[in-house]
Amino acid sequence: MHHTMHIQLDKQSCTGCQLCFSSCVFGAICGAEYPDIDIEKCTLCGVCMDSCPSDALSLYQPQTIQTSSPVVDGDAIWVLVEIHNQTIAPVVLELIGEATRLSTQFKVSKTVCAVVMGEVDEPNGKLLTAYGADLILCIIQPSMNQLFEEHASAALTFLASTFHPSVIMVGATSFGRAVSARTASLLYTGLTADCTELRVDAVTQNLLQIRPAFSGNLMATIETPHHRPQMATIRQGVMKLIIPDYNRLMNIKQVRMENDLPMIHATMLANIAVQATQSITSSDVIVAGGKGMQQAANFQYLHQLASILGGQVAGSRVAVDNGWIGYDCQVGQTGKTVSPSLYIACGISGQIQHVAAISGAQTIIAINCDPDAPIFRYAHYGIVGKVEEILPQLIASLQQIV
Ligand SMILES: Cc1cc2nc3c(=O)[nH]c(=O)nc-3n(C[C@H](O)[C@H](O)[C@H](O)COP(=O)(O)OP(=O)(O)OC[C@H]3O[C@@H](n4cnc5c(N)ncnc54)[C@H](O)[C@@H]3O)c2cc1C
């Protein structure tokens, strides 16, 4: 008998029809006659319960849900601030804007709070305030190295268990992913990664954390009804910035953390700033190439077109795997989510893992030699033809105009 949540069988009701065996796409149900559920493989998706004509399968939920501390639903939405070389990561400002929108969806609106590891300088304080932070909470711990994820998560955990925020939003950067996962585990709460939409349930007041599931084939809405805080990570480019208001009053609160920080088994040898290239996520025009570009040399057309339009070149995963463009320029589920004004897809078929990341683009133009390519279902304008013929003509015509 397992004491965690699992699918349980009522042998009295089970007729041994075995319909549930084939309903499970994870291969978690087998057995000679009656279903035997492998809890290692079971994802608790519940499809087997729906498939059972005699309602013999049900979800076992432990009566008492263990929490490390009493659950308090606070009156604030927090955004974790990530700063590198005095520069705030752009996703942070987007999340603060989203927090201001969410705040008004609660029956009693919540305070939007930017959480900074260490002190914040005045320009950054003003920026966070202008983009919607009502309060900037700075955590001070003299031995803290804010670049160490273990330190940041210990500090965030300490703050959250002291002030009980209702929601913590974190940018889905490599730092944010690591800190949020550690913090959620330390706080014994849930975490939804890579949300594409956040809403508040009007009745329960729970945060609805919406994200693509099953390779983008359906949208899942995830809630954290029994635990607080409700934690979500969001990628850059998914949420829209609000119009900054530099007249807002800056409100900073410093909190000293007396607790010891965890031992770090790594040593920081140097912090080297990498020459930043403009990220495709902040580009207003993107010219992307896929397998249909056929070879690296053909990417020169994309670079020419992008340079005329003042944009950036990006690629599908196939283009990246082929080495035609770097991974930091990959658009898609395992790459970046983009929302430019103009997205030109050249020789890209339009698989869900790619197009799920361009739904925020205002205008999509597709060039593909196959008139039935799925990309044309998402494109506002389509050109049927070979990229090696269309692109030189397009570049020549634009050169005459621009
Ligand atoms: C878990 C998972 C995550 C993934 N993550 C990503 C991701 O982040 N990003 C991503 O892009 N993919 C991702 N994929 C892969 C995705 O499923 C597709 O395989 C990929 O997007 C296809 O890339 P493509 O469109 O360049 O190639 P293809 O699907 O091969 O399409 C090439 C297209 O080019 C056209 N074409 C061929 N020759 C020409 C020509 N001469 N002129 C014009 N058109 C031409 C063809 O008609 C075709 O439509 C992921 C897959 C999985 C399973």
The ligand as an SDF file (V2000), in Angstrom:
LIG
                    3D

 53 58  0  0  0  0  0  0  0  0999 V2000
   10.4730   17.3540  -27.6810 C   0  0  0  0  0  0  0  0  0  0  0  0
   10.7520   18.0570  -28.9790 C   0  0  0  0  0  0  0  0  0  0  0  0
   11.2110   19.3610  -28.9460 C   0  0  0  0  0  0  0  0  0  0  0  0
   11.4600   20.0370  -30.1580 C   0  0  0  0  0  0  0  0  0  0  0  0
   11.8860   21.3590  -30.0910 N   0  0  0  0  0  0  0  0  0  0  0  0
   12.0020   22.0300  -31.2630 C   0  0  0  0  0  0  0  0  0  0  0  0
   12.3650   23.4100  -31.2540 C   0  0  0  0  0  0  0  0  0  0  0  0
   12.6370   24.0160  -30.2100 O   0  0  0  0  0  0  0  0  0  0  0  0
   12.4150   24.0610  -32.4380 N   0  0  0  0  0  0  0  0  0  0  0  0
   12.1470   23.4410  -33.6370 C   0  0  0  0  0  0  0  0  0  0  0  0
   12.2080   24.1000  -34.6750 O   0  0  0  0  0  0  0  0  0  0  0  0
   11.8540   22.1320  -33.6600 N   0  0  0  0  0  0  0  0  0  0  0  0
   11.7890   21.4180  -32.5210 C   0  0  0  0  0  0  0  0  0  0  0  0
   11.5000   20.0890  -32.5760 N   0  0  0  0  0  0  0  0  0  0  0  0
   11.5350   19.4120  -33.8900 C   0  0  0  0  0  0  0  0  0  0  0  0
   10.2680   19.5700  -34.6980 C   0  0  0  0  0  0  0  0  0  0  0  0
    9.3810   18.5230  -34.4000 O   0  0  0  0  0  0  0  0  0  0  0  0
   10.5700   19.5010  -36.2110 C   0  0  0  0  0  0  0  0  0  0  0  0
   11.2830   18.3070  -36.4760 O   0  0  0  0  0  0  0  0  0  0  0  0
   11.3860   20.6830  -36.7200 C   0  0  0  0  0  0  0  0  0  0  0  0
   10.8130   21.8860  -36.3020 O   0  0  0  0  0  0  0  0  0  0  0  0
   11.4150   20.6350  -38.2390 C   0  0  0  0  0  0  0  0  0  0  0  0
   12.3100   21.5870  -38.7050 O   0  0  0  0  0  0  0  0  0  0  0  0
   12.1790   22.1480  -40.1810 P   0  0  0  0  0  0  0  0  0  0  0  0
   10.8270   22.7470  -40.3440 O   0  0  0  0  0  0  0  0  0  0  0  0
   13.3670   22.9940  -40.4010 O   0  0  0  0  0  0  0  0  0  0  0  0
   12.3720   20.8230  -41.0540 O   0  0  0  0  0  0  0  0  0  0  0  0
   11.3280   19.9540  -41.8500 P   0  0  0  0  0  0  0  0  0  0  0  0
   10.1770   19.5650  -41.0080 O   0  0  0  0  0  0  0  0  0  0  0  0
   12.0870   18.8650  -42.4950 O   0  0  0  0  0  0  0  0  0  0  0  0
   10.7500   20.9330  -42.9510 O   0  0  0  0  0  0  0  0  0  0  0  0
   11.4720   21.4400  -44.0120 C   0  0  0  0  0  0  0  0  0  0  0  0
   10.5200   22.2090  -44.8960 C   0  0  0  0  0  0  0  0  0  0  0  0
   11.2370   22.8280  -45.9130 O   0  0  0  0  0  0  0  0  0  0  0  0
   10.4940   22.7370  -47.1150 C   0  0  0  0  0  0  0  0  0  0  0  0
   11.4640   22.8040  -48.2270 N   0  0  0  0  0  0  0  0  0  0  0  0
   12.3030   21.8410  -48.6660 C   0  0  0  0  0  0  0  0  0  0  0  0
   13.0730   22.3140  -49.6680 N   0  0  0  0  0  0  0  0  0  0  0  0
   12.6890   23.6020  -49.8500 C   0  0  0  0  0  0  0  0  0  0  0  0
   13.0970   24.6160  -50.7470 C   0  0  0  0  0  0  0  0  0  0  0  0
   14.0780   24.4160  -51.6300 N   0  0  0  0  0  0  0  0  0  0  0  0
   12.4760   25.8200  -50.6750 N   0  0  0  0  0  0  0  0  0  0  0  0
   11.4760   26.0330  -49.7960 C   0  0  0  0  0  0  0  0  0  0  0  0
   11.0530   25.1040  -48.9210 N   0  0  0  0  0  0  0  0  0  0  0  0
   11.6620   23.9080  -48.9410 C   0  0  0  0  0  0  0  0  0  0  0  0
    9.7530   21.4320  -47.0290 C   0  0  0  0  0  0  0  0  0  0  0  0
    8.5750   21.4710  -47.8390 O   0  0  0  0  0  0  0  0  0  0  0  0
    9.4430   21.3490  -45.5520 C   0  0  0  0  0  0  0  0  0  0  0  0
    8.1630   21.8970  -45.2760 O   0  0  0  0  0  0  0  0  0  0  0  0
   11.2660   19.3860  -31.4010 C   0  0  0  0  0  0  0  0  0  0  0  0
   10.8100   18.0660  -31.4030 C   0  0  0  0  0  0  0  0  0  0  0  0
   10.5610   17.4050  -30.2240 C   0  0  0  0  0  0  0  0  0  0  0  0
   10.0500   15.9920  -30.2640 C   0  0  0  0  0  0  0  0  0  0  0  0
  1  2  1  0
  2  3  1  0
  2 52  2  0
  3  4  2  0
  4  5  1  0
  4 50  1  0
  5  6  2  0
  6  7  1  0
  6 13  1  0
  7  8  2  0
  7  9  1  0
  9 10  1  0
 10 11  2  0
 10 12  1  0
 12 13  2  0
 13 14  1  0
 14 15  1  0
 14 50  1  0
 15 16  1  0
 16 17  1  0
 16 18  1  0
 18 19  1  0
 18 20  1  0
 20 21  1  0
 20 22  1  0
 22 23  1  0
 23 24  1  0
 24 25  2  0
 24 26  1  0
 24 27  1  0
 27 28  1  0
 28 29  2  0
 28 30  1  0
 28 31  1  0
 31 32  1  0
 32 33  1  0
 33 34  1  0
 33 48  1  0
 34 35  1  0
 35 36  1  0
 35 46  1  0
 36 37  1  0
 36 45  1  0
 37 38  2  0
 38 39  1  0
 39 40  1  0
 39 45  2  0
 40 41  1  0
 40 42  2  0
 42 43  1  0
 43 44  2  0
 44 45  1  0
 46 47  1  0
 46 48  1  0
 48 49  1  0
 50 51  2  0
 51 52  1  0
 52 53  1  0
M  END
$$$$
